[in-house]
Amino acid sequence: MVTMEFDGTRLRAERLRKLRELREQGVNPYPYKYTRSHRNQELQEKYKDLANDTETEDVVSVCGRVMNERNTWMFVDLFDESGKIQLFCHKANLPEDALKRLRLLDKGDFIGATGTIRRTKQGEISVKVTKYEVLAKSLQPLPDSWDGFKDVEARYRQRYVDMIMHPSVRENFRKRALAIRYIRNFLDERGCLEIETPVLQVEAGGADARPFVTHHNALDMELYLRIATELHLKRLIIGGFERVYEIGRIFRNEGLSTRHNPEFTMMELYWAYGDYNELMDLTEELVRGLAVHLTGSTKIKYQNTTIDFGQKWRRLSMVQAIKDATGLDVKAIKEYEEMRDTALKMGIELKHEDSRGAIINAIFESKCEAALIQPTFIIDYPVEISPLTKSHRRNRDEVERFEIFVFGRELANGYSELTDPEEQRTRLEIQALKKAAGNEDAMPLDLDFIMAMEYGMPPTMGIGIGIDRLVMLLTDSASIRDVIAFPTMKPLHKDRDDEEHTHK
């Protein structure tokens, strides 16, 4: 697929000509391996004190992608994953045939080069090349400059080109990997064990979300891609593990936006003998430490706003958050119809089947969320919208649940887990009725999970943290697509003949 704004077909044909000429000269343009002595950044660091216009006799071998050439291939900018090194290709050091063969190279080619280290008069650490070899001939032309690939949709579709042209994109994915590693280490150091749970499930439970449906041919039955790992991780708690988690892909058949991708990564943790108060302390410690690990500080900049993870995070009940933002005391409204009328008068969009708790949550989402810029725990949710959560120990209309909000966005959802199997069955039966009435996001009645609970589940705290949104925040990324290497996109409809011609 060629999306760059230049004659890609003509340039590709020219590269194919050079490829043929290389082969005619006995060069294998796609060899099996190359042994290098150093990465580029290692050389920059090793020789950082070398004086200008100074040479050494140190022989090194480097490799990477050609990204620029000057003075008719006398100077070449070679990039590997670590950074750039300059190659100095001069007739005094290279055989004539090798010197001529430089003209068969293009921006985007991979090469390996051997030579000695020198620093130019201008202060550039360089490899004075005595030999080189082609490691991969690039057939597709790259954009003309570092900022020549600006079409956002094209960048997501051709992420490989995006990463080549914009090293900051690769840096986001590197930080994402470091974040996941940090979270694993944090939990493992505290005695937690990561155990994988099924992606294909008989019942799609653990969240209010519409699942993807597939068919298993051998069993002739429908299966669902998981919308959460919760119910299987809780089975592990029932089975005798006390601290289990999983970092894995979750699938929800929902819309796409700057904060939503139908395939995303979630960390879910279940920890026996703790409650949501202890869990808030643990989560605050985790996120604060992660911020320091990735950015070097508890204060970060996100979209020109300073976020401070270092201060003690505020804990605010949903009822109080609504009262602070609107002056409305939802606890004082006892009748359902009055609650519904009040919300409608406030301009809140409601569904016909919304319960009293769902209406309170809708008011909160509409009037409060956007103002929660600094890290905040919103606690004590309505029981109707929290079917897997233990009832509040002081108020049976609420549950011991929290969500974390930063920059007006939810990052995590945690609670004291419901461990009473009879109450759990009642809650899920209500969900099943909603599902039967047409609410595709409602949870099913998972009888196997209820049976598991009847064997006994200890007091447990549990949380789900959206890795993508957390990494968005810590890398100052405006869209979730900026932190997912290959986001979900609708394919371009192209003529099959054109597609085949492009790849011949």
ZAMARZA-676487 format. One record per residue (C-alpha): x, y negated, z negated; residue in three letters. Coordinates in steps of 0.25 Angstrom, whole numbers, plus 5000, padded with zeros to 4 digits. Example, Ala and Ser with C-alpha at 12.3 -4.5 7.8 and 13.67 -1.06 7.14 Angstrom:
% ZAMARZA-676487
504950184969ALA 505550044971SER 
% end
This chain:
% ZAMARZA-676487
500050005000MET 500649875004VAL 500049744998THR 501249654999MET 501049525008GLU 502049555018PHE 502149655030ASP 502349785022GLY 502149875034THR 503349805042ARG 504249805030LEU 503949955027ARG 504249995041ALA 505649925040GLU 505949995027ARG 505550125034LEU 506550095045ARG 507650065034LYS 507250205027LEU 507450275040ARG 508850205043GLU 509250245029LEU 508950385032ARG 509650385045GLU 510950335038GLN 510850455029GLY 510350385017VAL 509250455008ASN 508350335004PRO 507650424993TYR 508750494986PRO 508450584974TYR 509250514962LYS 510150404959TYR 511050394947THR 511250254941ARG 512150214930SER 511350094924HIS 510050024925ARG 510149884930ASN 509849824916GLN 510849904910GLU 511949844919LEU 511349704916GLN 511549724901GLU 512849794902LYS 513549684911TYR 512849564905LYS 514149504900ASP 514849524913LEU 515449394918ALA 514949334931ASN 515749364944ASP 516349484937THR 516449634941GLU 516649764934THR 517049904939GLU 515849964932ASP 515150054942VAL 513650064940VAL 512450124948SER 511150064948VAL 509750084955CYS 508450024957GLY 507549944967ARG 508049834977VAL 507249714974MET 508049604981ASN 509349584990GLU 510149464993ARG 511249425003ASN 510849545012THR 510949645002TRP 512149594995MET 511349574982PHE 510249674978VAL 509349664966ASP 509149804961LEU 508049834951PHE 507849954942ASP 506849964930GLU 507849894921SER 508049774930GLY 508949714941LYS 510349724945ILE 511049664957GLN 511749744967LEU 512949684975PHE 513049744988CYS 514349694996HIS 515049745008LYS 516349755000ALA 515749864991ASN 514849935000LEU 515150025013PRO 514649965025GLU 513550065028ASP 512950045014ALA 513049895016LEU 512249905029LYS 511250005022ARG 510849895012LEU 510049835024ARG 509149955023LEU 508749925009LEU 507449845005ASP 506849784993LYS 506249894985GLY 507250004988ASP 507950084977PHE 509450094978ILE 510550134969GLY 511850064968ALA 513250084963THR 514349984960GLY 515049894950THR 514549784941ILE 514849644944ARG 514149514939ARG 514049404950THR 514449264950LYS 513049224947GLN 512949324935GLY 512249444942GLU 512549584937ILE 512749664950SER 513149794955VAL 514249784966LYS 513749904974VAL 514650004980THR 513650104984LYS 512150114984TYR 511050204989GLU 509550194992VAL 508650264982LEU 507250234988ALA 506950155000LYS 505750074998SER 504750075010LEU 503749975004GLN 504149825004PRO 504049754991LEU 503549614989PRO 504549504993ASP 504749444979SER 504549474964TRP 503249394964ASP 502849444978GLY 501849544973PHE 500749464966LYS 499449534970ASP 498949584957VAL 498149704962GLU 499249744972ALA 500149744960ARG 499249834952TYR 499049924964ARG 500549934968GLN 501049934954ARG 502449994958TYR 502649864967VAL 502149774955ASP 503249844946MET 504349824956ILE 504049674959MET 503649634944HIS 504549694934PRO 503649644923SER 502649744927VAL 503549854924ARG 503849784911GLU 502449794907ASN 502349944909PHE 503649964902ARG 503049884890LYS 501849974891ARG 502650094890ALA 503450044878LEU 502150004871ALA 501650144873ILE 502950204867ARG 502850104856TYR 501450144852ILE 501850294853ARG 503050274844ASN 502250184834PHE 501250294832LEU 502150414833ASP 503050354822GLU 501750354813ARG 501450494814GLY 500550484826CYS 500450594837LEU 500150574851GLU 499250684857ILE 498650684871GLU 497150704872THR 496350734885PRO 496150634896VAL 495050724902LEU 493850734892GLN 492550804891VAL 491950684883GLU 492450544885ALA 492450484871GLY 493150394862GLY 492750264868ALA 491650184875ASP 492050194889ALA 491650254902ARG 492450374906PRO 493050424919PHE 492350554923VAL 493050674930THR 492750814934HIS 493450944929HIS 493351044941ASN 493751164933ALA 492751144922LEU 491751074931ASP 491550964920MET 491650814919GLU 492750764911LEU 493150614907TYR 494450544907LEU 494650504892ARG 494150364888ILE 494850374874ALA 495750474867THR 495050454854GLU 494150584852LEU 495250684855HIS 496250604846LEU 495250614835LYS 495150764838ARG 496650774835LEU 496450704822ILE 495350804818ILE 496350914822GLY 497350864812GLY 498250764818PHE 498250634810GLU 498850534819ARG 498650554834VAL 498650454846TYR 498750454861GLU 499150354871ILE 498450394884GLY 497650344896ARG 496150314894ILE 495150304905PHE 493850224905ARG 492950204917ASN 492850054916GLU 493149924923GLY 494449864926LEU 494949734921SER 496249664915THR 495949744902ARG 495349874908HIS 495949984916ASN 495150114917PRO 496350194914GLU 497150144902PHE 498050184890THR 497550194876MET 498250234863MET 497350304853GLU 497750334839LEU 497050414828TYR 497650414814TRP 496950494803ALA 496750444789TYR 496750294793GLY 495650194796ASP 495550064805TYR 496249974794ASN 497450054795GLU 497350074810LEU 497349914812MET 498649904804ASP 499250014812LEU 498849954825THR 499249814822GLU 500649874818GLU 500749954831LEU 500349834841VAL 501249734833ARG 502449824834GLY 502149854849LEU 502049704852ALA 503449684846VAL 503949814853HIS 503549754867LEU 503749604865THR 504649584854GLY 503649504846SER 502349514838THR 501849394846LYS 501649414861ILE 501049324872LYS 499849374880TYR 499349284891GLN 499949164885ASN 499349194871THR 500249234859THR 499749364852ILE 500249384838ASP 500349534834PHE 501249504822GLY 500149434813GLN 499149524806LYS 498049554815TRP 496649504812ARG 495549604808ARG 494149544811LEU 492849624811SER 492049614824MET 490849554816VAL 491749444810GLN 492449424824ALA 491049394830ILE 490649304818LYS 491949224820ASP 491849204835ALA 490349184836THR 489749154822GLY 488849274823LEU 488749374812ASP 488349504819VAL 488149574805LYS 487049474802ALA 486249524814ILE 485549644810LYS 484549674821GLU 484949734835TYR 484149644843GLU 484649514836GLU 486049564838MET 485749584853ARG 485049454855ASP 486249374848THR 487249434857ALA 486449404870LEU 486249264865LYS 487849254864MET 487949304878GLY 488449444875ILE 488149544886GLU 487549664880LEU 487149804885LYS 485649854883HIS 486149964874GLU 487149884865ASP 487049914850SER 487149814839ARG 488649854838GLY 488849844853ALA 488249704853ILE 489149654841ILE 490349704849ASN 489849634862ALA 489849504854ILE 491249524849PHE 491749564863GLU 491149434869SER 491349334858LYS 492649384850CYS 493549464858GLU 494249354867ALA 494649274855ALA 495449384848LEU 496749344853ILE 497649384842GLN 497749534837PRO 496349564830THR 495749684825PHE 494249674827ILE 493649774816ILE 492349834812ASP 491549864825TYR 490049904826PRO 489850044824VAL 488950064836GLU 490150034845ILE 491150124838SER 490650264838PRO 491950334834LEU 492350234822THR 492150254808LYS 491050164801SER 491550044793HIS 491650084779ARG 490949954775ARG 489949934786ASN 489250044793ARG 488849954805ASP 490349944809GLU 491550034811VAL 492950034807GLU 493549994821ARG 494449884826PHE 494849834839GLU 496149754842ILE 495949624850PHE 497149544856VAL 496949434866PHE 495449464866GLY 495649604870ARG 495449734863GLU 496749814862LEU 496349934852ALA 495150004845ASN 495350074832GLY 494550124821TYR 494250214809SER 493850334816GLU 492450394814LEU 492650534807THR 491250574803ASP 490850674814PRO 489350654811GLU 489450504812GLU 490250524825GLN 489250614831ARG 488150514828THR 488950394834ARG 489350474847LEU 487850524848GLU 487450374849ILE 488550354860GLN 488050474868ALA 486650414868LEU 487250284873LYS 487950364884LYS 486750444888ALA 486050304889ALA 487050264900GLY 488150204892ASN 489350264899GLU 490350204889ASP 489750274877ALA 490450394871MET 489950534872PRO 489550634861LEU 490850714860ASP 490350834852LEU 491750894852ASP 492350774845PHE 491150774835ILE 491450924832MET 492950894830ALA 492550784820MET 491750884812GLU 493050954809TYR 493450824801GLY 494150704805MET 494950624795PRO 494850474793PRO 495550414806THR 495950284812MET 496050274827GLY 496350174838ILE 496450154853GLY 497450054859ILE 497350004873GLY 498850014878ILE 498649934891ASP 497949814884ARG 499049824873LEU 500149824883VAL 499449704891MET 499549624879LEU 500949654876LEU 501449634890THR 500549504892ASP 499849574904SER 498549514908ALA 497949634914SER 497949784910ILE 498349814924ARG 499749754921ASP 500049854910VAL 499449984918ILE 500450024928ALA 499350074938PHE 498050014934PRO 496750064940THR 496350004953MET 495450024964LYS 496150074976PRO 496349994989LEU 495550055000HIS 496550065012LYS 496450135025ASP 497050275024ARG 497850255036ASP 498450135031ASP 498750205018GLU 499450315025GLU 500250225034HIS 500750145022THR 501350265016HIS 501950335029LYS 
% end
